[in-house]
């Protein structure tokens, strides 16, 4: 896979994945192809996809359809479903990445199926037991990212170090921060605070040569005190969903407060801006899976065309920055700094 030179980035899109598939998925993929100048392979039931494609002018766009007869539905056990549905759209799309016919995969389908398909088909990077997810948390601190955001609810200290590797690569490659600061999310800033997981990871990071600044607390996150914030996936997922819920509650309250002070148009503009700043994950519609030997984007099931198009932008950046190769190097570096796996 290459992200340099004159090669057109090609994205395999699971057109059948998501609550609004294939209509919104196809629409967003076409919009992304046109905006980003990338190639698209729409994977799924050909007749349903072609019906949607015909609604848009795609003359001159490098878009093609790859038929896949099955779909993995919400609620199906991922491993069993993939075994019984070898021609499922998510599996066929992932295989295109493995074969080199696509540089990245995008799916708004069930996260479990995306993860299992990626692990089985592409494998994980050396030294990793499980992949992770993470990224931006709040729009008004764009230089702060959090890992893990929900993929790994139970972790050990060395797995938190793998999250450091992912976060540092994200900060360097996607945010262009040369030497990102790293912190552990804890219930106190002092050394010795936190549960056994945080205490164990603290000692490992303290001995490393990474730019580790110690523990930070929840109120330090919106202040942008660290570039890379590390926690287990249980904590990270609760934190993200708390931000999403708080954002919606504040916006509802704001609409009531501003009702007699501003016009509806102005209120809508203020609330839209606030939502985009406090709900980055929802606005973007998902994120990359880190630790897979290939580029995989897993999106929210309720994503519509704008989120699908935005995912095309994000995966294009990841391909062009050679993100997977950078992850391999960073993992090797961190394992060396802390004395192996």
Secondary structure, DSSP 8 states (H G I E B T S, - for coil): ---STT---EEEEETT-STTTTHHHHHHHHHHHHHHT-EEEEEE-HHHHHHHHTTS--TTS-EEEEE--B---TTS-HHHHHHH-TTBHHHHHHHHHHTTS-SEEEE-S-HHHHHHHHHHHH-B-TT-SS-EEEEE--GGGTT-EEE-SSS-SS--HHHHHHHHHHHHHHHHHTS--TT--EEEE-S-SSTT-S-HHHHHHHHHHHHSSS-EEEEE-HHHHTTT--SEEE--HHHHHHHHHHHHHHHHHHHHHHHHHHTTTS-HHHHHHHHHHHHHHH-HHHHHTEEEEESBSSEEEEE-TT--HHHHHHHHHHHHHHHHTTHHHHHHHHHHHHHHHTT--
